[in-house]
Amino acid sequence: MRGDPYFLKARFKSVCPETGKVIEKGDECCYFPKARKAYHKDSKAAEQCRAMKFAESYGMGDAQW
C-alpha cells in the first residue's frame, strides 16, 4: 500500500533515529515514507517491516496490521 515502509539502498549518509547507527550511502535500510525516516537494517523498526512483508507474502491473517 502507498505509504507503507519498504527496504531500499540509502541514497545518502544518515543516522538511524532508533539505534544511532550510521547508514552509509548504498547500505540497505528500511524507509518509512509517512515519517520520512530511514532506519538501520538492524533496528527494531526494520525487523517489524521484514515481519510485515513476510506476512503479506504468505497471506497471513495479520498481514495488514
C-alpha distances in whole Angstrom, upper triangle without the diagonal:
4,6,6,9,10,14,16,20,21,22,25,27,25,26,24,24,24,26,28,28,28,25,27,26,25,24,20,19,15,14,12,11,12,15,16,17,18,19,22,21,23,22,21,18,17,18,16,13,15,16,12,11,15,14,11,13,16,15,16,16,15,12,10,12
4,6,9,10,14,15,19,19,20,23,25,24,24,22,22,23,26,27,27,27,24,26,24,23,23,20,18,15,13,11,9,9,13,13,15,16,18,21,21,24,22,21,18,18,20,17,14,17,18,14,14,17,17,14,16,20,18,20,20,18,15,13,14
4,6,9,13,14,17,18,19,21,22,21,21,19,19,20,22,24,24,24,21,23,22,22,21,18,16,13,10,7,6,6,9,10,12,13,15,18,19,21,19,19,15,15,18,15,13,15,17,14,14,17,17,15,18,21,20,20,20,18,15,13,14
4,7,10,13,16,17,19,21,22,20,21,18,18,18,21,22,23,23,20,23,22,21,20,17,14,10,9,7,7,8,10,11,12,13,14,17,16,19,17,16,12,12,14,12,9,12,13,10,10,14,14,12,14,17,17,17,17,15,12,10,11
4,7,10,13,14,16,18,19,17,17,15,15,15,17,19,19,19,17,19,19,18,16,13,10,7,5,4,6,8,9,10,10,9,10,13,12,15,13,13,9,9,11,10,7,10,11,9,9,13,14,13,15,18,18,18,19,16,13,12,13
4,7,10,12,14,17,18,17,17,15,16,16,18,20,19,18,15,17,17,15,14,10,8,6,5,7,8,11,12,12,11,10,10,12,11,14,14,14,11,9,11,11,7,9,11,10,9,12,14,13,14,17,18,18,20,18,14,14,15
4,7,9,12,14,15,15,16,14,16,16,17,18,17,16,13,14,14,12,10,7,6,4,6,9,11,14,14,13,12,9,9,10,9,12,12,14,11,8,11,12,8,9,12,12,10,13,15,15,15,18,20,20,22,20,17,17,18
4,6,9,12,13,14,15,14,17,17,18,19,17,15,12,12,11,9,8,6,6,6,7,11,12,15,15,13,12,9,10,11,10,14,15,16,14,11,14,15,12,12,16,16,14,16,19,18,18,21,23,24,26,24,21,21,22
4,6,9,11,12,14,14,17,18,18,18,15,13,10,9,7,5,5,5,6,9,9,13,14,18,17,15,13,10,11,11,11,14,15,18,16,13,16,18,15,15,19,19,17,19,22,21,21,24,26,27,29,27,24,24,25
4,6,7,8,11,11,14,16,16,15,13,11,7,7,5,5,5,6,6,9,9,13,13,17,16,13,11,8,10,10,11,14,15,18,16,14,17,19,16,17,21,21,19,22,25,24,24,27,29,29,31,29,26,26,26
4,7,9,13,14,17,19,19,18,16,13,10,9,5,6,9,10,10,12,11,14,14,18,17,13,13,11,13,13,15,18,19,21,19,17,21,22,19,20,24,24,22,25,28,26,26,30,31,32,34,32,29,28,29
4,6,10,12,15,18,18,16,14,11,8,7,4,7,9,11,11,13,13,16,16,19,17,14,12,11,13,13,15,18,18,21,19,18,22,23,21,22,26,25,24,27,30,29,29,33,34,35,36,33,31,30,30
4,7,10,13,15,15,13,11,7,6,5,5,8,9,11,11,14,13,16,17,20,18,15,12,10,12,11,14,16,16,20,18,17,21,23,21,22,25,26,25,28,30,30,30,33,35,35,37,34,31,31,30
4,7,9,12,12,9,9,6,5,7,8,11,10,12,10,12,12,14,15,17,15,12,10,8,9,9,13,15,14,17,16,15,19,20,19,21,24,24,24,26,29,29,29,32,34,34,35,32,30,29,28
4,6,9,8,6,6,4,6,8,11,13,12,13,11,12,12,14,16,18,15,13,10,8,8,8,12,12,12,15,14,14,17,19,18,20,23,23,23,26,28,28,29,32,33,33,34,31,29,28,27
4,5,6,5,5,6,7,10,13,14,12,12,9,10,10,12,14,16,13,12,8,6,5,5,9,10,8,11,10,11,14,15,15,17,19,20,20,23,25,25,26,29,30,29,30,27,25,25,23
4,6,6,8,10,10,14,16,18,16,15,12,12,12,12,14,15,11,11,8,8,7,9,12,12,9,11,10,12,15,15,15,18,20,20,22,24,25,26,28,30,31,30,30,27,25,24,23
4,6,8,11,12,16,18,19,16,16,12,12,13,13,16,16,13,14,10,10,7,8,11,10,7,8,8,10,12,13,14,16,18,19,20,22,23,24,26,28,29,28,28,25,24,23,21
4,5,9,10,14,17,18,15,15,12,13,14,15,18,19,16,16,13,11,8,7,10,8,6,9,10,11,13,14,16,17,19,20,21,23,25,26,27,29,30,29,30,27,26,26,24
4,7,9,12,16,17,15,15,13,14,15,16,19,20,17,16,13,11,9,8,12,11,10,12,13,14,16,18,18,20,22,23,24,26,28,29,30,32,33,32,33,30,29,28,27
4,6,9,13,15,12,13,11,13,15,17,19,21,18,17,13,11,9,7,10,9,9,13,13,13,15,18,18,19,21,23,23,25,27,28,29,31,33,32,33,30,29,29,27
4,6,10,12,10,12,11,13,14,17,19,21,18,17,13,11,10,8,11,11,12,15,15,14,17,20,19,20,23,24,24,26,28,29,30,32,34,33,35,32,30,30,29
4,7,8,6,8,7,10,12,15,17,19,17,15,12,8,8,6,9,11,11,15,14,13,16,18,17,18,21,22,21,24,26,26,27,30,31,31,33,30,28,28,27
4,6,5,9,9,13,14,17,19,22,20,17,14,11,11,10,11,13,15,18,18,16,19,21,20,20,24,25,24,26,29,29,29,31,33,34,35,33,30,30,30
4,6,9,10,13,14,17,18,21,20,17,15,12,13,12,13,16,17,21,19,17,20,22,20,21,24,25,24,26,29,28,28,31,33,34,36,33,30,30,31
4,7,9,12,13,17,18,22,21,18,16,13,13,12,12,15,17,20,19,16,19,21,19,19,23,23,21,23,27,26,26,29,31,32,34,32,29,29,29
4,6,10,12,16,17,21,19,17,15,11,11,9,9,12,14,17,16,13,16,18,16,16,20,21,19,21,24,24,24,27,29,29,32,29,26,27,27
4,7,10,13,15,19,18,16,13,10,9,8,6,10,12,15,13,10,13,15,13,12,16,17,15,17,20,20,20,23,25,25,28,25,23,23,24
4,6,10,12,15,14,13,10,6,6,5,5,9,9,12,10,7,11,13,11,11,15,15,14,17,19,19,20,22,24,24,26,23,21,21,21
4,7,10,12,12,11,8,6,5,7,6,10,9,10,8,5,9,10,7,9,12,12,12,14,17,16,17,20,21,21,23,20,18,18,17
4,6,9,9,7,6,4,6,9,10,13,12,13,9,8,12,12,9,12,15,14,13,17,18,17,19,22,23,23,24,21,18,18,17
4,6,6,6,5,6,8,11,13,15,13,13,9,10,13,12,9,13,15,13,13,17,18,17,19,22,22,22,22,19,17,16,15
4,5,5,7,9,11,15,16,18,16,17,13,13,16,15,13,16,18,16,16,19,20,18,21,24,23,24,24,21,19,17,17
4,6,8,11,13,17,18,20,18,17,14,15,18,16,14,17,19,16,17,21,21,19,22,25,24,24,24,21,19,16,16
4,5,9,11,15,17,18,16,16,12,14,17,15,14,18,19,17,18,22,22,21,24,27,26,26,26,22,21,18,17
4,7,10,14,16,18,16,17,13,14,18,17,15,18,20,19,19,23,23,22,24,27,27,27,28,25,22,20,20
4,7,10,13,15,12,14,11,11,15,15,13,16,19,18,18,21,23,22,24,27,27,27,27,24,22,21,20
4,7,9,12,10,12,9,9,13,14,12,14,17,17,17,20,21,21,22,25,26,26,27,24,22,21,20
4,6,8,6,9,7,6,10,11,10,12,15,15,16,18,20,20,22,24,25,25,26,23,21,20,19
4,5,5,9,8,7,10,12,12,12,15,17,17,18,21,22,22,25,26,26,27,24,22,23,22
4,6,9,8,6,8,11,10,10,13,14,14,15,18,19,20,22,24,23,25,22,20,21,21
4,7,8,7,7,11,11,11,13,15,16,17,19,21,21,23,25,24,26,23,21,22,21
4,5,5,6,9,10,11,13,14,16,17,19,20,21,23,25,23,24,21,20,21,19
4,5,5,6,9,10,10,12,14,15,16,18,20,21,22,21,22,18,18,18,16
4,5,5,6,9,10,11,12,14,15,17,18,20,21,20,20,17,16,16,14
4,5,5,6,9,10,10,12,14,15,16,19,20,19,20,17,16,16,15
4,5,5,6,9,10,11,12,14,15,17,18,17,19,16,14,16,14
4,5,5,6,9,10,11,12,14,16,16,15,16,13,11,12,11
4,5,5,6,9,10,11,12,14,15,15,16,13,11,11,11
4,5,5,6,9,10,11,12,14,14,16,13,11,13,13
4,6,5,6,9,10,11,12,11,13,10,9,11,11
4,5,5,6,9,10,10,10,11,8,6,8,8
4,5,5,6,9,10,10,13,11,8,10,11
4,5,5,6,9,9,12,11,8,11,12
4,6,5,6,5,8,7,5,8,10
4,6,5,6,9,8,5,7,10
4,6,8,11,11,8,11,14
4,6,9,11,9,12,14
4,6,8,7,10,12
4,6,5,9,11
4,6,8,9
4,6,6
4,6
4
